[in-house]
Structure formats: C-alpha cells, structure tokens
C-alpha cells in the first residue's frame, strides 16, 4: 500500500467537498490555534490554489491576513 501525505489526503477531501472546506474554515476561524490555521491555509492552497481566497468574506479575509502577509504555502507554514 502506498503512503499518502496527510496534506494530500486533506486536499483531496476539501477539493471533492467545497462545502466542507468552507465549514472547516469557519470552525478553524473560531476555535483553532495559529499553527492549525497555518496547516489549513497550506492545505487549502494545495486543494484550490490561491483562488480560494477570492471566496472569503471580508471578515475571513481579515482573519487570513492576520496570519499571513504572503499566503504562498511555503510562507504560511513550513514543515519541521
């Protein structure tokens, strides 16, 4: 059995279910730590590219900008 990275699996799930991706984003916005936010942003970029940010509400854009001035995945969260 081939191993699949967690980010790749999550990106597939989110890409196949954009409604879930939005629900997850809203939940993370309310309850997550900064490191959890960074992981989600990295996975969202993997799933949707940068276009997902165009669908954010103004509040969500402000939230996103709080955690990243350059939303490129390599700048949001680097793997240890």
N, C-alpha and C positions, 0 to 999 in steps of 0.2 A: 504494500500500500504506500502510495506517495504522500509524503508530508506536505501540508499546505500551510503557509504562514497565516497567523491569526488575522492580520490586516487584510490579506487577500480574501479570506473567508468572509469577514465582515463587509468588505467592499462588495462582494457578490450579493450578499443578503440585502444590503442597502440599495444596490442598483436594481435588484429584482423587485423591491418593495419600497418605492419612494415615500409612500405614506408612513411607513415605519421609520424611515430615515428622519422624516420631519418630527415624528413623535419622540424619537430618541434625542434629537437635537433639543427639543423643548424640555425634556426631562433633564438632560445634562445641564442645560442653562440654569435650571432651578436647584439642582442637587449635587453637582459634580465638583471635584477638586480641579485646580488648574491643570494638573497632569492628565486627568481624564478628559478634560476639554481638548487638550492638545492631541491626544490619541484620536478622538472623534474627528477633529479637523483633518488630521492626516488621512484617516480612512475615507472621509467624505471627498477629499481631493483625489484619492485613489479611485473611488467609485464614479465620481461625476466630473472630474477635472475641476477647473476653477469656476465653471458655470453655476455650481450650486449656490454660490454666494449671491447671485443675482435674484434669487428667490427669497432671500431673507427679509423679514420685516425690519423697519428702522430700528426697533429695539434690539433685534437679533444682530443687526449689523454693528450696533454699538457694542454689544456683548462680544462679538467676533473681534472687533478692533481692539478691545481691551486686552485680548490675549495675543494679538499678533499684528505687527505693523507691516510685515511681509508674509502673506499667507501661503507662500510656497511650502510644500510638505517638509522639505529639508530644513526650513527655518522654524516651523511650528514645533516639531518635536523630533529630536534625534534619538535613535535607538542607542542604548548604552553600549 
